[in-house]
Amino acid sequence: MTPDLPRAALRSAVEFYLDLHAHPELSGCEQRTAGRLADWLERHDAVVTHGVGGGHGLVGVLRNGPGPTVMLRAELDALPVAERTGLPYASTAPGVMHACGHDLHMAAAAGALAELSRTRDTWRGTVLVVGQPAEETLEGAAAMLADGLYERFGTPDVVLAQHAAPLPAGTVAHGLGPLMAASTALDVIIHGRGGHAGTPHLTVDPVLTAAATVLRLQSVVSRETAPAEQVVLTVGSLRAGERGNVIPDDAQLGLSVRAFSDAALDRATAAAERIVRAECAASGCPKDPEFIVTSRSPVLVPDAAATEAVRRVHVGLFGPHRVTHCPATTATEDFPLFGAQGVPLAYWMLGVTGAGQWRAARDGGAPVVPNHSPEFAPDIRTALPTGIAALTGAALLTLDAPEEATR
């Protein structure tokens, strides 16, 4: 069973989640979201600093005497996805949705802070709650660290985070070794020579070059990567032209490359650039292509000792049947950057799939809805109390017990 939380506190956390879900904001635009989280933290005795990282990043500090510092991280931003869940609390922002669970992460971190504040007689130390903006664009963590996150608020003894995953709601999953891939995101501009669709011989068609490039890029994984090495290359966007009777001057590709080592990531990225240049040369493009690196994130490798200690706490809280193993995934995160200066990281997956949907998928029905889907809808009644308890228990593992409690 999930440890009992006060009914009023859980109700308040659910209401907070529902509000966040209904009012999502894109990366870099999280003003309302940051304000709502700040209000919650301040109501539970945390001192909040806004604008950390130059955007909407915030840090809530709950001090409770001398002792260790534990940091809880939650992301503020949503995705450019049009929601199709049909939920009564569905997004009210057209084309924007919390399709990755960041609203759940915030509500769980807020609930954990409230529980730690309520039970301050059981621990000593400092709790930092970091509301990180722009995780989906992999910019927020670096910006907050560059703005002196640790120098201004104290270097934590451990940083904790969890992520919604298409696993049974009420479960948590831990992994050892690489847990998430490193990634590089590239914008590529292919320069052609536009003109009339009826006189293609007078043009250099960048659409044709882009199409050939997309197909050839698939060989980076299939023919240039060792079968035992996990590499993913995705062309997530292709934009060119406005009308069918006009050949445009340019085409733009958005690429994502993921791997479990910097060496493999660099090799795959270099191969992708070589292929783009070669296809442009084969097409006779008038200018070399442009490459713009929009983000890069390292491999997520949680600290082995911290992970094992947190896993044992979760087994004690939930029972061994609700604590599972998480294999490495080629999803990516900027959370590893918080491990700068050797700070230990503990990171686990939080199951969000309701029992009915899970059983249906297991029995051959519709597959489980994954993150980033317009139908992504966590079973909040089960996932949120589990997330609050998981974070609270993990934080208490590091925080000191008061002297009278140890006698």
C-alpha positions in Angstrom: 0.0 0.0 0.0 1.1 3.6 -0.6 1.8 5.3 2.7 -1.2 7.4 3.8 -1.1 11.1 3.2 -3.5 13.4 4.9 -6.7 13.5 2.9 -6.8 17.3 2.7 -3.2 17.5 1.6 -3.8 14.9 -1.2 -6.9 16.6 -2.3 -5.0 19.9 -2.5 -2.2 18.3 -4.6 -4.8 16.8 -7.0 -6.4 20.2 -7.4 -3.0 21.7 -8.1 -2.3 19.0 -10.7 -5.7 19.6 -12.4 -5.0 23.3 -12.7 -1.5 22.8 -14.1 -2.8 20.3 -16.7 -5.5 22.7 -17.8 -3.1 25.6 -18.3 0.0 24.3 -20.0 2.7 26.7 -21.2 5.5 26.0 -23.7 9.2 26.1 -23.0 10.4 29.6 -22.1 6.8 30.8 -21.6 6.0 29.2 -18.2 5.1 32.5 -16.3 1.8 31.3 -15.0 3.1 27.8 -14.1 6.0 29.2 -12.2 3.7 31.6 -10.4 1.4 28.8 -9.3 4.3 26.6 -8.1 5.8 29.5 -6.2 2.5 30.2 -4.5 2.3 26.6 -3.3 5.9 26.5 -2.0 5.5 29.8 -0.2 2.2 28.6 1.5 4.3 25.7 2.9 7.0 27.9 4.3 9.6 27.8 1.5 11.4 31.0 0.5 11.1 31.3 -3.2 13.5 33.0 -5.6 12.2 33.8 -9.2 14.1 34.2 -12.4 16.9 31.8 -11.8 18.5 31.1 -15.1 17.2 34.3 -16.7 13.8 32.8 -17.5 11.0 31.5 -15.4 13.1 29.2 -13.3 12.5 29.2 -9.6 14.0 27.8 -6.4 12.1 27.2 -3.2 14.2 26.7 0.0 12.8 25.0 3.1 15.4 25.3 5.9 15.0 23.2 9.0 18.2 23.6 10.9 21.8 22.4 10.1 22.1 19.2 8.1 22.3 17.8 4.5 20.7 19.5 1.5 18.4 17.6 -0.8 17.2 19.0 -4.1 13.9 17.9 -5.7 13.7 18.9 -9.4 10.5 19.3 -11.4 10.0 20.7 -14.9 7.6 23.5 -15.8 7.1 23.3 -19.5 4.6 21.6 -21.8 4.7 20.4 -25.4 3.2 21.8 -28.7 0.7 18.9 -28.8 -3.1 19.3 -29.3 -4.8 17.3 -26.5 -7.3 14.6 -27.4 -8.0 13.0 -24.1 -11.5 14.3 -23.6 -10.8 14.8 -20.0 -12.9 17.4 -18.1 -9.7 19.2 -17.1 -8.1 19.0 -20.6 -5.8 21.7 -21.8 -7.4 25.1 -22.4 -4.4 26.3 -24.4 -4.9 25.5 -28.2 -2.2 23.3 -29.5 -0.4 23.0 -26.1 -0.5 20.1 -23.7 1.2 18.5 -20.7 1.9 15.4 -22.8 5.0 14.3 -20.9 3.9 14.4 -17.3 5.6 17.6 -16.1 2.4 18.7 -14.4 2.5 15.4 -12.5 6.2 16.0 -11.6 5.4 19.5 -10.3 2.4 18.3 -8.2 4.4 15.4 -6.7 7.3 17.7 -5.8 4.9 20.2 -4.4 3.1 17.5 -2.4 6.5 16.2 -1.1 7.5 19.7 0.0 4.2 20.1 1.8 4.6 16.7 3.6 8.2 17.5 4.6 7.1 20.9 5.9 4.3 19.3 7.9 6.7 16.7 9.5 9.6 19.0 10.2 10.0 17.5 13.7 11.3 14.3 12.0 14.2 15.6 10.1 16.9 18.3 9.9 18.6 20.0 6.9 17.5 21.9 3.8 15.1 21.0 1.0 15.4 22.7 -2.4 12.6 22.5 -4.8 13.8 23.5 -8.3 11.1 24.4 -10.9 13.1 24.1 -14.1 11.9 25.7 -17.3 12.6 24.7 -20.9 13.4 21.0 -20.3 11.8 20.0 -23.5 14.2 22.2 -25.4 17.1 21.0 -23.2 18.0 24.5 -22.2 16.7 25.1 -18.7 19.1 23.1 -16.5 22.2 24.6 -18.1 20.8 28.1 -17.8 20.0 27.7 -14.1 23.5 26.2 -13.3 25.1 29.1 -15.3 23.2 31.5 -13.1 24.8 30.1 -10.0 22.2 27.6 -8.8 24.5 25.8 -6.5 26.6 28.8 -5.5 23.5 30.8 -4.5 21.4 28.1 -2.8 24.0 25.5 -1.7 25.4 22.4 -3.4 23.0 19.5 -2.7 24.1 16.3 -1.2 21.8 14.5 -3.6 19.5 15.6 -6.4 16.2 13.6 -6.9 13.8 13.5 -9.8 11.3 11.1 -11.2 9.6 10.9 -14.6 6.2 9.7 -15.7 6.4 6.5 -17.8 3.9 4.1 -19.5 4.2 1.6 -16.6 1.4 0.5 -14.3 0.3 3.4 -12.1 1.4 2.9 -8.5 4.8 1.4 -9.5 8.3 2.9 -9.7 11.2 1.6 -11.7 14.9 2.1 -11.2 17.8 1.5 -13.5 21.6 1.1 -13.1 24.2 2.3 -15.5 23.1 4.5 -18.4 19.4 5.2 -18.0 18.8 7.8 -20.7 20.7 8.5 -23.9 22.9 11.5 -24.8 21.5 13.6 -27.6 22.2 16.3 -30.2 19.5 18.3 -31.9 20.4 19.9 -35.3 18.5 22.3 -37.6 19.7 21.9 -41.1 19.1 24.4 -43.9 19.4 23.1 -47.5 19.9 25.9 -50.0 18.4 25.5 -53.5 17.3 27.9 -56.2 13.6 28.5 -56.4 11.4 29.0 -59.5 8.3 27.9 -61.3 7.1 24.4 -60.9 6.6 24.2 -64.7 10.3 24.9 -65.4 12.1 22.7 -62.9 15.2 22.6 -65.1 15.9 26.2 -64.3 15.9 25.5 -60.5 17.7 23.5 -57.9 14.9 21.9 -56.0 15.7 21.8 -52.3 12.6 19.6 -51.6 14.0 16.8 -53.7 17.4 17.2 -52.0 15.8 17.1 -48.6 13.7 14.0 -49.5 16.8 12.2 -50.7 18.7 13.3 -47.6 16.0 11.9 -45.2 16.1 8.5 -46.9 19.9 8.4 -47.0 20.2 9.4 -43.3 18.6 6.1 -42.3 21.9 4.4 -43.3 23.7 6.1 -40.4 22.1 3.6 -38.1 21.6 0.6 -40.4 25.1 0.7 -42.1 27.4 2.9 -40.0 26.6 1.8 -36.5 27.6 -1.5 -34.9 24.5 -3.7 -34.3 25.4 -3.9 -30.6 25.5 -0.1 -30.2 22.3 1.7 -29.6 22.0 4.8 -31.8 18.8 6.5 -33.0 18.6 9.2 -35.7 15.2 10.8 -36.3 14.2 13.5 -38.8 11.4 15.1 -36.8 10.6 18.0 -39.1 10.8 18.8 -42.8 9.6 22.3 -43.9 9.8 23.7 -47.4 7.7 25.9 -49.6 4.2 27.3 -49.5 2.4 26.2 -52.7 2.5 23.3 -55.1 3.4 25.4 -58.1 6.4 27.2 -56.6 9.8 25.5 -56.0 11.2 27.2 -52.9 14.7 28.4 -52.3 15.3 26.5 -49.1 14.3 23.4 -47.1 14.7 22.9 -43.4 15.2 19.6 -41.6 15.1 19.1 -37.8 17.3 16.2 -36.7 17.7 14.3 -33.4 20.6 12.0 -32.8 20.8 9.8 -29.6 23.4 7.4 -28.3 24.7 6.0 -25.0 28.3 7.4 -25.4 29.7 10.7 -26.5 31.9 8.9 -29.0 28.9 7.2 -30.7 26.9 10.4 -30.6 29.8 12.3 -32.3 30.3 9.6 -34.9 26.6 9.6 -35.8 26.3 13.3 -35.9 29.4 13.6 -38.1 28.0 11.0 -40.5 24.7 12.9 -40.7 26.5 16.1 -41.6 28.6 14.3 -44.2 25.4 12.8 -45.9 23.7 16.2 -46.0 26.7 17.8 -47.6 27.0 15.0 -50.1 23.4 15.1 -51.1 23.6 18.9 -51.5 26.7 18.5 -53.7 25.0 15.8 -55.8 22.1 18.2 -56.4 24.3 21.1 -57.4 23.0 23.3 -54.5 24.4 26.9 -55.0 25.5 27.1 -51.3 26.7 24.8 -48.7 24.1 23.6 -46.2 23.9 25.3 -42.8 24.0 23.3 -39.5 22.7 24.8 -36.2 23.1 22.8 -33.0 20.0 23.7 -31.0 20.7 21.5 -28.0 23.0 18.8 -26.6 22.5 16.7 -23.5 24.8 14.1 -21.8 24.0 10.5 -20.9 22.0 10.1 -17.7 23.9 7.8 -15.4 22.3 7.9 -11.9 24.7 7.4 -9.0 24.8 3.7 -8.2 24.9 4.0 -4.4 22.1 6.6 -4.3 20.0 4.6 -6.7 20.3 1.4 -4.6 19.6 3.3 -1.4 16.5 5.0 -2.8 15.3 1.7 -4.3 15.5 0.0 -0.9 13.4 2.9 0.6 10.8 2.4 -2.2 10.6 -1.3 -1.6 10.0 -0.6 2.1 7.3 2.0 1.2 5.5 0.2 -1.6 6.5 -3.5 -1.4 8.8 -5.3 -3.8 6.0 -6.1 -6.3 5.6 -2.3 -7.0 9.3 -1.6 -7.5 10.7 -2.8 -10.8 13.7 -2.5 -13.0 13.9 0.1 -15.8 16.1 -0.7 -18.8 18.0 2.0 -20.6 15.9 4.2 -22.9 16.8 6.4 -25.8 14.7 9.2 -24.4 16.9 12.1 -23.3 17.0 14.7 -20.5 19.0 17.7 -19.4 18.8 16.4 -15.8 22.3 14.9 -16.0 23.7 18.4 -15.9 22.7 18.8 -12.3 25.4 16.1 -11.5 28.0 18.8 -12.1 30.8 18.9 -9.5 30.2 15.3 -8.7 26.7 15.8 -7.1 25.0 12.3 -6.8 21.8 11.9 -8.9 18.9 9.6 -8.2 16.3 9.3 -10.9 13.5 6.8 -11.4 10.4 6.2 -13.5 6.9 6.7 -12.1 4.2 4.5 -13.6 1.1 6.4 -14.8 -1.0 3.8 -16.8 -4.3 2.9 -15.2 -5.1 -0.7 -14.4 -7.9 -1.0 -17.1 -5.7 0.3 -19.9 -2.7 -1.8 -18.8 -4.8 -5.0 -18.7 -6.4 -4.3 -22.1 -2.9 -3.8 -23.7 -1.6 -6.9 -22.0 -4.5 -8.9 -23.4 -4.0 -7.7 -27.0 -6.0 -4.6 -27.1 -4.9 -1.0 -27.8 -1.3 -0.4 -26.8 -0.4 1.6 -23.8 -0.5 5.3 -24.6 3.1 6.7 -24.4 4.4 10.1 -23.4 4.1 12.8 -26.1 0.9 11.4 -27.4 -2.3 13.6 -27.7 -4.1 10.8 -25.7 -1.5 10.8 -22.8 -3.6 10.8 -19.6 -1.9 9.6 -16.3 -4.1 7.8 -13.8 -3.7 10.7 -11.3 -5.5 9.0 -8.4 -2.9 6.3 -8.2 0.2 8.0 -9.7 0.2 11.2 -7.7 0.2 9.8 -4.2 2.8 7.3 -5.3 5.0 10.1 -6.7 4.6 12.2 -3.5 5.5 9.3 -1.3 8.4 8.3 -3.5 10.0 11.7 -3.4 9.3 12.2 0.3 10.8 8.9 1.2 13.9 9.4 -0.9 14.4 12.9 0.6 14.2 11.6 4.1 16.8 9.0 3.3 19.4 11.8 3.1 18.0 14.4 5.6 19.2 14.0 9.2 17.0 12.7 12.0 16.8 15.0 15.0 18.9 13.9 18.0 16.0 13.0 20.2 14.7 10.6 17.4 18.0 8.7 17.4 18.2 8.0 21.2 
